[in-house]
Amino acid sequence: MLEEQRPCPEVLQQLASVQSALRGVTKEVLRNYLENCATEAIRSGDNEIYDQLMDAIYKFAK
């Protein structure tokens, strides 16, 4: 779009769409992480998972 010198509002709209799509994918991956990896780690007594969870939540909760 930039090479085609499309209008700035069109480029910004496309960027907003991509960001929204990435947020959706991130949400799904985080959910899978919680349902599978984190749950299994908690059940097995791995207390490091809590720090990992907090890091993931803070990273993506902006």
Backbone as JSON, one array per atom type, in Angstrom:
{
  "sequence": "MLEEQRPCPEVLQQLASVQSALRGVTKEVLRNYLENCATEAIRSGDNEIYDQLMDAIYKFAK",
  "N": [[0.82, -1.19, 0.0], [1.99, 1.18, 0.72], [3.95, 1.47, -1.22], [2.32, 1.8, -3.37], [1.4, 4.25, -2.85], [-0.96, 4.71, -1.39], [-3.73, 6.39, 0.18], [-3.21, 7.82, 3.42], [-5.26, 7.32, 5.48], [-6.34, 4.88, 4.55], [-4.16, 3.14, 4.76], [-3.75, 3.24, 7.52], [-6.17, 2.13, 8.38], [-5.9, -0.46, 7.43], [-3.69, -1.29, 8.94], [-4.84, -1.2, 11.5], [-6.69, -3.24, 11.22], [-5.03, -5.47, 10.91], [-3.72, -5.47, 13.39], [-5.89, -6.01, 15.06], [-6.55, -8.58, 14.2], [-4.23, -9.95, 14.97], [-4.41, -9.63, 17.75], [-6.61, -11.25, 18.21], [-5.6, -13.8, 17.52], [-3.53, -13.99, 19.39], [-5.03, -14.04, 21.73], [-6.32, -16.53, 21.47], [-4.11, -18.29, 21.49], [-3.08, -17.76, 24.03], [-5.23, -18.6, 25.58], [-5.2, -21.35, 24.97], [-2.73, -21.97, 26.06], [-3.25, -21.51, 28.78], [-5.31, -23.4, 29.25], [-4.07, -25.82, 28.69], [-1.04, -26.13, 28.87], [-0.37, -24.52, 31.19], [-2.25, -25.42, 33.06], [-1.55, -28.13, 33.31], [1.06, -27.85, 34.32], [0.54, -26.64, 36.8], [-0.95, -28.67, 38.03], [1.06, -30.57, 38.24], [2.65, -29.48, 40.14], [4.49, -27.53, 39.53], [5.71, -24.64, 40.39], [6.89, -22.5, 39.08], [5.34, -21.83, 36.99], [3.55, -19.87, 37.67], [4.94, -17.43, 37.64], [5.56, -17.39, 34.93], [3.0, -17.27, 33.83], [2.15, -14.77, 34.82], [3.98, -13.1, 33.49], [3.19, -13.55, 30.82], [0.54, -12.61, 30.88], [0.88, -9.89, 31.62], [2.38, -9.05, 29.44], [0.61, -9.16, 27.29], [-1.64, -7.81, 28.05], [-1.91, -5.14, 27.5]],
  "CA": [[0.0, 0.0, 0.0], [2.87, 2.34, 0.76], [4.57, 1.59, -2.54], [1.27, 2.29, -4.28], [1.07, 5.59, -2.34], [-2.37, 4.76, -1.0], [-3.99, 7.44, 1.18], [-2.87, 7.46, 4.81], [-6.34, 6.67, 6.22], [-6.47, 3.49, 4.1], [-3.05, 2.4, 5.35], [-4.03, 3.14, 8.95], [-7.26, 1.18, 8.56], [-5.33, -1.79, 7.22], [-2.88, -1.58, 10.13], [-5.77, -1.48, 12.6], [-7.26, -4.57, 10.96], [-3.99, -6.47, 11.19], [-3.54, -5.5, 14.84], [-7.05, -6.69, 15.61], [-6.41, -10.0, 13.89], [-3.17, -10.47, 15.83], [-4.96, -9.73, 19.11], [-7.46, -12.43, 18.26], [-4.74, -14.98, 17.53], [-2.86, -13.99, 20.69], [-6.02, -14.47, 22.72], [-6.52, -17.98, 21.32], [-2.91, -18.99, 21.93], [-3.03, -17.61, 25.48], [-6.26, -19.49, 26.13], [-4.68, -22.71, 24.85], [-1.65, -22.06, 27.05], [-3.88, -21.64, 30.1], [-6.08, -24.64, 29.33], [-3.26, -27.03, 28.56], [0.31, -26.07, 29.45], [-0.37, -23.99, 32.55], [-3.03, -26.32, 33.91], [-0.73, -29.32, 33.56], [2.16, -27.45, 35.19], [-0.02, -26.43, 38.14], [-1.27, -30.01, 38.57], [2.29, -31.32, 38.55], [3.33, -28.8, 41.23], [5.52, -26.62, 39.01], [5.36, -23.29, 40.84], [7.43, -21.5, 38.17], [4.3, -21.48, 36.01], [2.87, -18.65, 38.08], [5.72, -16.32, 37.1], [5.38, -17.42, 33.48], [1.65, -16.76, 33.56], [2.12, -13.33, 35.06], [4.7, -12.48, 32.38], [2.34, -13.62, 29.62], [-0.62, -11.73, 31.06], [1.32, -8.48, 31.54], [2.87, -8.77, 28.09], [-0.46, -9.04, 26.32], [-2.79, -7.09, 28.61], [-1.67, -3.7, 27.34]],
  "C": [[0.86, 1.25, 0.0], [3.53, 2.57, -0.59], [3.58, 2.13, -3.56], [0.82, 3.71, -3.91], [-0.43, 5.73, -2.07], [-2.54, 5.85, 0.05], [-3.72, 6.93, 2.6], [-4.02, 6.82, 5.57], [-6.55, 5.21, 5.81], [-5.38, 2.62, 4.72], [-3.31, 2.19, 6.84], [-5.15, 2.15, 9.23], [-6.75, -0.24, 8.4], [-4.48, -2.21, 8.42], [-3.76, -1.93, 11.33], [-6.38, -2.87, 12.44], [-6.26, -5.67, 11.29], [-3.77, -6.59, 12.7], [-4.69, -6.24, 15.51], [-6.96, -8.2, 15.39], [-5.34, -10.64, 14.77], [-3.62, -10.59, 17.28], [-5.83, -10.97, 19.25], [-6.66, -13.72, 18.31], [-4.04, -15.1, 18.87], [-3.8, -14.49, 21.77], [-6.24, -15.99, 22.67], [-5.31, -18.77, 21.82], [-2.78, -18.91, 23.45], [-4.05, -18.52, 26.15], [-5.78, -20.94, 26.09], [-3.58, -22.96, 25.88], [-2.23, -22.28, 28.45], [-4.57, -22.99, 30.26], [-5.2, -25.88, 29.35], [-1.94, -26.94, 29.33], [0.29, -25.64, 30.92], [-1.12, -24.92, 33.5], [-2.23, -27.56, 34.28], [0.42, -29.0, 34.5], [1.69, -27.25, 36.63], [-0.33, -27.78, 38.79], [-0.02, -30.78, 38.97], [3.11, -30.63, 39.65], [4.44, -27.87, 40.8], [5.13, -25.18, 39.34], [5.93, -22.19, 39.95], [6.38, -21.03, 37.17], [3.62, -20.18, 36.39], [3.61, -17.41, 37.57], [5.56, -16.25, 35.58], [4.01, -16.88, 33.08], [1.57, -15.26, 33.75], [2.84, -12.58, 33.93], [3.84, -12.44, 31.13], [1.17, -12.65, 29.72], [-0.21, -10.27, 30.94], [1.77, -8.11, 30.14], [1.73, -8.46, 27.13], [-1.68, -8.28, 26.83], [-2.62, -5.58, 28.5], [-2.79, -3.07, 26.54]]
}
